[in-house]
Amino acid sequence: MLNFMLRGVVIGFAIAAPVGPIGLLCIQRSLTEGRRMGLVTGLGAATADAAYGCVAAFGLTAISSFLVGQRLWLGFFGGLFLCYLGIRVFISQPSGPAEVRRGGLLSTYISTLFLTLANPMTILSFAAVFAGFGLGTAPDYPDAGALAAGVFIGSALWWLLLSNGVALFRSRVGSGWMRVINRLSGGIIMAFGLYSLSIVLFR
């Protein structure tokens, strides 16, 4: 079981590491609002990774088939939400060291969880990897549970390292550069959202 958990840690870390819109959000929030906000952003993504990891590890094909079948609708709403977040980041003003964004940690966690869940194709990534462990059709439940738990730990570890690493530079970045970071991050996040919408609308 420990062996499967360790493999899950590696898988979760590797799937979380590529920088996409969630990574940009984590970096932007770590710089502008502190490491705690950046970490909570990442933990929302880690929870979604673990949920999809459970679906793949336990061979829940009915759920995975349904989600993949609804990928266009999920992609549409996910793209809209990315555009909304991108605009908010783009127009946001740098906050002071002691300020906490209105809405708090819970809304940050939930919004990131939703964004990550809105990409059901992640299931296919997990399913392909887990199939190599023989868990696709006849899962050994303790090992599958350990693997899914490892995915969460590995993903959360990446977000912990990223948020803390980026937050080290927070005190060195002035308000002028914070505005630049907000504009750049917001623009890229909006671009991800528009790309997601274009796939749905012009397929």
N, C-alpha and C positions, 0 to 999 in steps of 0.2 A: 504493500500500500504506500509506503514511504517513497518507493521508487517512482510510482505513478504521480505522487504529489510533486516530486522534484521535476518530473517531466512537464507537469502542468505549469509549474513556475516558469520554466524555460519558454513554453509555448505562449503563456500569457504575456511575458515580457517582450517576446519577439513580435507578437501581434500588436501590442500597444505602442511599440517604439517608433514606427514610421510616423513622421510629422504630417498631420492633416488638419482639418478645421478644429478638432478637439485639442490637438497639441498646441495650435496657435492660441486658442482660448486660454489654455493653461499657462502658456508663456506670458500672454498679455496680462492676465489677472495676477500672476505671481509678481510681475514688475509693478503694476499699478495699484494693486490692492493687498499685496503681501502673500507669503508662502501658504498661509492657511487657506485663503480663497483659491489659490492655484491647486493645492492638494485636494480640496473638496471637489473642484472641477474634475480632476483626474479620477477620484473615487467614484463619481457618477458613471464615468466610462468603464471603470473596472467592474462595477456591479453589472452593467449591461453585458460586458464580456463574459462574466461568470454565468449570467443567465443563459446566454447563447451557448456557452460551453456546456452547461447542463443539458440543454436540448440535444446537442451533438453527442455528448458522452453517453447519455442514457438511451440513445437511439430513438428519440421521440419524433419519428418521421412525420406523423400527422401534423404536429405543431410546426416543424420546420418547413414542410410542404406548404402549409397555409401561409406562413409568413413570407416565404419566397414568392408564392402566388400573388401576394398583396404588395410586392416590392414597389410597384409603380405608385400606388397611393401613398405608401410610406415614404418613398422618395420625394413625392410631391410635397407632402406636409413637412418633411424634414428639410427640403430645400427652402420652403417658405420661412421656416423657423430660422434657418441659417441666415437668410437675407435679413430677417428682423434683428437677429443678434448682431450681424455685421454692421447694420445701421446704428444700433445702440452703441457698439464699441467705437464706431467711427466718430460719432458726435459727442462721446463722453469726454468730460474734462478730468485732468489729473486730480486725484484725491490726495489729501494730506496723509501723513504717516499714521494718524490715529483714526482716520475716517473708515467707516465700514459701509459698503454699498447697501442702499436700501433694498430690502428683499432678503438679505442675509444669506447664510450658508445653505439653508434648506432649498431655496429656490435655485441656487447655483447648482446644487447636487441634482435636483429633479430635472432641470433643463438639460444638463449634460447627459443624464441617463436617457432622456427621451431622444436626444439627438443620436446617440449611439444605437439605441434600439431601432431607430428609423432606418437602419442599414441592415436588413435581414440577410444580405449576401455574406455578412460575417459568419453566418451559420455554415455556409459552404466551406469557408476557410477552416473552421474548427472541424467540420465533418471529415474533410480530406485528411487532416492531421490525425484525428482520433481513429480513423479507419486503419491506420497503420498499427494501432495498439489492439486491434481486434475488438473494439467496443461498439462497432456500428450496428451489428445485428443481434448479438447475444451478449449484452453487457454484464460484466461482473460488477454488481452495484457498489460494493465498498471501494473497488478500484476506480470506478467511474466517478464516484463522489470525491475521492481523493484527487483525481485528475482535475475535476471542475474547481475544487477548492484551491488547487495549485494555480489554476489560471487566474483566479482573483488575486492571489498573493503576488504572482509575477507581474500582473498588470498594475496592481497598486504600488509595487516596488518601483516600477518605472516612473509612475506619476510622482511618487515621493522624491525620487532622485531629481526629476526634472524641475518640480516646483521649488525645491530647496536650492538647487543649483542656480536657477534663474534669479531667485529672490536675493541671492548674495550680491547681485549687482544693483539691487533696487536703490540703495543709498547713494550710488554713484551716478544715477540717472536723474537729471534735472527735469523740471516741469516742461521745458521746451521739447526735450527728447521724448518725454512721456506722451506729448501730443502727437509727435511723429509716429511713435509706436502704435498709438490708438488708431490713427488714420491708416497706417499700413496694414495693421492686423484686421481692422474692420473691412478694408477694401478687399483683402484676400479672402476673408470669411464670406463676404457677399459674393465673390467670384465662385467659391465652392457652391454656394446656394444656387446661383444662377445656372451653373453647370448641371447641378442635380435636376433643376427644373427643366432645362433644355432636353435632357435625356428623356424625361417623361413626356414633354409636350411635342417633341419633334421626332419621336422614335418611328 
